[in-house]
Amino acid sequence: MEFHIINNYNSKYQFHSDNILKILATINKHEIRKIQSVNLIFTDDEYMRELKNKYFNEDYYTDVISFTLEENQNNVEGEIYIGMSQIIKNSSLFKCSLNNELQRIIIHGCLHLIGYDDQNDQDKKNMTNLENKYIDILNDIILVSE
């Protein structure tokens, strides 16, 4: 599996690629569709809002957007855009650590990449259950430090 981390947010944040790879490998181990290649792009609110507006015709901030670039029956290549400003706000709102919220969001983005959706209540529940499953498997790994 190939992946790249692109930090367009703030150079004070150091992302731990070894632990991000653990997330990707864990999901690949348990899912039929595999992430073959992915770029994780960490960015700010305004860029996330631009993407949401341009590709989904929705004008609001979001924490994660996944794009499939290439796929076949069981493999996918894509990009996951991660809005660090929203993750920082959400970690405070949900009273969890930045690492815990980032872990959930990376997992969420990966699930979208391999085909899961959250457009209705049942799909949202299914995705949340899968996120919790992978969080339990991975435990409290460190993904980012200042």
Secondary structure by P-SEA (a helix, b strand, c coil): cbbbbbccccccccccaaaaaaaaaaaaacccccccbbbbbbbcaaaaaaaaaaccccccccccccccccccccbbbbbbbbcaaaaaaaaaaacccaaaaaaaaaaaaaaaaaccccccaaaaaaaaaaaaaaaaaacccccccc
